[in-house]
Amino acid sequence: MQKTIKRYAVLIMCMMTATATMAQWRAGVTMGAVSNSLDIDKQFQYDWRYHNRWGMTFGAAGQYDFKEWLGVRAELNYLQRGYSQHRTGMVTGTDYKYRNNYLVMPLMASFSFGGEKLRGFVNGGIYGGYWLSGNVTGSYNDVGDDIFPIDQDYDFNSTRDNRWDFGYVGGVGVEYRWAEHWAAQAEARYYYSVTSTTKDYMRINDGRYNNTVSLQAGVFYIF
């Protein structure tokens, strides 16, 4: 019995040692471009049109690889999520361009495959974020002959605006390890928000959800 227990103990220690040997930390920085669109139920706003806008993203990432093909990744990213809004029909000249700045924290599982130098990977998980600031530019038609230019910071309203954001995130990419401790990555990522940017403050539903595509690249140091 004691011999059996000792054998199991040795086996467990060997497995733990192998896992620790395979486990690996990495840290890096990323940056890229994002395209954001607003998912909105326009309801009675039949003469309004909404379009996506491009912005930028940058941040820091850390990853712990349990195995060669499996890791967990956490990030802290600055994300610009904009959209444009203009009015059609009889009232023209009203055009708004929004640039909303978010701080987001994705937490993802990372699955990789391929060779030693060139590998593909898939990331997937959840994220939380906070709406830091915003800016509005464009023009306003007062339903007359006058069109007024607009360029101002977004004025938050605690009754209307929901500054917290949560959702799902996933991406696919490729990694190239050019040295023992250095690797470069390119990734296409999608952020799907399940939290409306507006609170439930009106009798009519006014839910507005961000959908963001990120095209980014990064450099990582592998410890």
N, C-alpha and C positions, 0 to 999 in steps of 0.2 A: 504493500500500500504506500509506504513512504517513498519507495523507488518510483512508483507511478506519479505521485505528487511532485517529486523532484523533476521528473521528465517533463511534466506539464509546465512547471515553473520555468525550466530552461527554455521550453518551446515558446512560452509567452514572452520571455525576455528577448529571445532572438527575433520574434515578430516585432516587438516594440523597437528594437535596435534597427531593424530593417526599415521600419516606417520612418523613424527619426532620420535615417540616412537619406531616404528618398524625399523627405519633406524639405521644402526650400522656400525662403522668403524672397520677394522682389518688390521694388519700389520704383516709381517713375512719374513722369509728367506727360500730359496729353494736351493737344490743342487741335482745333478744326473749325468747320463751318456747320451751321444748323439751319434747317428750313422748318418753320413752324406754321401750323394752320390751326384755325379755331373751329371746333365742332360745336355748332350752335343751332338751336331750334328757333328759326327766325319768326315763326308764327305770323303776326300781323305786319312784320317788317318786310313786306313784299318788294319794296323798291331799294333795299339795301343789298350790297354785294360785299362778300368777304373773300380775301385772298391771302395766301401765305407770304411770309417775308423771310429773308435770310438774315442770319446773325452769326455770332461767333461763340465758341466755347473754349475753355481751358481749365485745367485742374491738376490734381495730384491723385495718384493711385497706389494702393498697396495690395499685394496678393500673397497668399500662403498656399503653396502646392503640397497637398498630401501625397499625391502620386504624380507620375509624369503626365497623366491625362486628366487629373482632377485637382481643382483648387477652389478657394473662396477669395473673392475680390471686393474690396471696399474703396470708394472714391469720394472726393469732395470736389465738385465742379461748379464753375460759374457758367450759366447758360442764358443766352439771350433768346427770348421767345417773343417774336413780334407777329403782327398781322396788319393788313390794310383793310380799310372800310370806306366805301364810297356810295353815294346815293345816285340812283338813276331816275328816269322818268321826267316829270315836269320840273323837279327841283334838282338842278345840277350845280356843281361847284363845291359841294361838300365832300371833302376827301380827308380821311384821317389815317395816319400811319403810327401804329403803336410799337414801341420797343420796350418790352418788359424784361427785367433782369432778375434771374433766379439763382439761388444757391441750392444745389441738389446733392443728395448723398445716396448713390446707388449701392446696394449690397447684392452681389450676384455670385452664383456658382459658375465656374469656368471649366469647360471641357475642351481638351485639345487633342490633336491627332496629327500624325505625319512623321517626318524624319527628325534628325537631331538639329539640323540648322533651319530648315523651313517647315513650319507647322501651321495648320489651320486651327481655329478655335471658335467656340460658341459660348457666349455669356448670356445668362438669364437670371432675373430676380425681381426685386422690388426697389422702390426709391421713395425718399421723402424730400421735400423741398420747401423753400420759403421765398416769397415774392419780395425782393429787396427794394426795387424802385422801378420807375417807368417814365417814359417820355412820349409825348404826343406832338406830331407835326402835321402840317397840311393846311387846309382852308375850310372856311365855314360860310355857307350861304344863308343869309337871314330871311330867305323867301322874298327877296327883293332884288334890286340891281347890284347891291353891294356884296362883295366877297372879301372876307377878312382872313388874313394869314394866321396860322396857329403854330406856336413853337413853345412848349411849356412842359414842366415836369408833371407827371401824373399825380393828381390829388387824391390820396386814398380816403375812402369813406368806410368807417368801421361797420356801418349798417349794411352796406352793399358788398364790399370787397372781402373775399376770402384769401388771405395771404399764405395760408398753409396749403401744401400740395402733396398728394400721394398718388402712386400708380405703379405700373409694371414697366420693366425695361428689359430689352434683349438686343443682342447684336451678334454679328458674324465678322470674322476677320482673319488676318494672316500675320504670322510672326516670323521674323528672320533673325537668328542669333549669329552675329558676325564675330563675336569673341566669346571667351569663356564666361565672362560676367555681364555681357551687354547684349541687349536685344531691341529690335525696333518692331513696332506693331502698326497696322492700319486696320481700321474697323468701321463698319457701317452699323449704326445703332438706332433703335426706335424707343422713344419714351411715350407711353400711353397713360394719360392722366385719368384717374377715376374721381377726381375732386374738381368741382366747378370753381371757376375763379370768382363767381358771384354767390352770395349767400341766398338762402330761401327767404327773401324779404318782401316779395310781391305775391299777389294772388295768382298771377300768371307766371308759369315756370319760365325762368330766364337762365337756364343752365348753359355754361360756356366751358368747354374742355379743350386743353391744349394737346395737340398731337405733334410731336417733334422728331424729326429725322436728323441724326448727327453723323457727319463724315469726319473722322478724326484720326490722328496719327500720334504715336507716343514713343518715348525712349525709356527703357527700363534697365535698372541695375539689378543683377541676380546675385544674391549673397551666397 
